[in-house]
Amino acid sequence: MQNLLLIFFCGLLSFALQAKQILLSPNSNSQEEIQEALIDLEPGDVLTLEPGEYYFEDGLSLDVNDVIFEGSGIDSTILNFGEQISGAQGLLVTSDGVTLRDFAILDAKGDAIKVIGANGINMIRLRTEWTGGPKESNGAYGFYPVESKDVLIDGCIAIGASDAGIYVGQSQNIIVKNSTAKYNVAGIEIENSYYADVFDNLATHNTGGILIFDLPDLPQQGGHHVRVFRNKAINNDTDNFAPEGNIVGEVPRGTGIIIQANSDVEVFDNDIYGNGTVNLSIVTYGYETEDENYNPHPKSIQIHGNRFGDGGFDPDVGTGELAAILFELSDGDMPDIFWDGILPTSQMIFGQPDEERLLITNNGNATFLTLNPIKYILPFFDPVERDIKAYEGKVRPLPEVILN
């Protein structure tokens, strides 16, 4: 046993001695110097950029497992892509076990930080920003991990993305915490993903604060088990500046939280106010699709223990259909919580299974509105229902996300 322990610790010591730290400073050759260093890294290595501003005309890429790429502070080490000529993003990561921390990426031509197919990615104390303010020509995503597992985004800031500031798509085991998203179209978006915890974040001055979406025609579908808690989804008031054709281009200015076509979503202990169209919406995917495997209806959604404030005071009826329909249904008396009421046909007739029913409880004085689709198509019936007490019940807490 002692011999085995000795061999093990000798192996660790050997690995530690082989691992190295590379220090780089800004210079006129930073593009080539940093990219070469990223290529030459070996597992265990640390690449550190010293304080200063680094300028790039091409994107950077990293494809080495188990390394750290770091700066010297979120406001001290600046990777400036304002003169970028080529590359679809600022930084592309395609390897496992990578930690990115303590630097900023500004004005990337496309996405700021894109991660594809990583098993373990840590993004800590990073900032992505388009410094010219909200514009259609800005890159789509600030933080953009897709098709990945064990995703951590912690203490990050995303500003000015023309799609989503912090986006995680088609991934599993996700934590987004202690981060700020502002002046994006979507502040924080979890899409087609399984097991995500989104907490202790600030989503403000976006078009929409926090989006939990599931979309058709993607390899991973049926987003489920998403917890959204202890966030501030407040004062989202930026006009939608997404390029034409983007699905988030339908999000009305002044949306706090939207849940679309997901299952097992728990939204609790959040502050949600100052959103001029609607504080929280639960909606069905509203477009035709030929994807036979796609379920457009949200189910098993729980909204409890949140603090709602002013909302619906300036509805953006000119963007998409959500605000216009809601404004018409409510006669201008916009609710805090809106559910479109659309279910599979059999459930509209016979009712939902208990475990799939919408639960809304203990949200203070929050107001509510839903549409009864059957009454909507029949004459002489008011299809609007505002009885929030009909949706009270016992909370079924979802499990905490644990990263491996």
Secondary structure, 3 states (H helix, E strand, C coil): CHHHHHHHHHHHHHHHHHCCEEEECCCCCHHHHHHHHHHHCCCCCEEEECCEEEECCCCEEECCCCCEEECCCCCCEEEECCCCCCCCEEEEECCCCEEEEEEEEECCCCEEEEEECCEEEEEEEEEEECCCCCCCCCCCEEEEEECCEEEEEECCEEECCCCEEEEEECCEEEEEECCEEECCCEEEEEECCEEEEEECCEEECCCEEEEEECCCCCCCCCCEEEEEECCEEECCCCCCCCCCCCHHHHCCCCEEEEEECCEEEEEECCEEECECCEEEEEECCCCCCCCCCCCCCCEEEEEECCEECCECCCCCCCCCCHHHHHHHHHCCCCCCEEECCCCCHHHHHHCCCHHHCCEEECCCCCCEEEECHHHHHCCCCCCEECCHHHHCCCCCCCCCCCCC
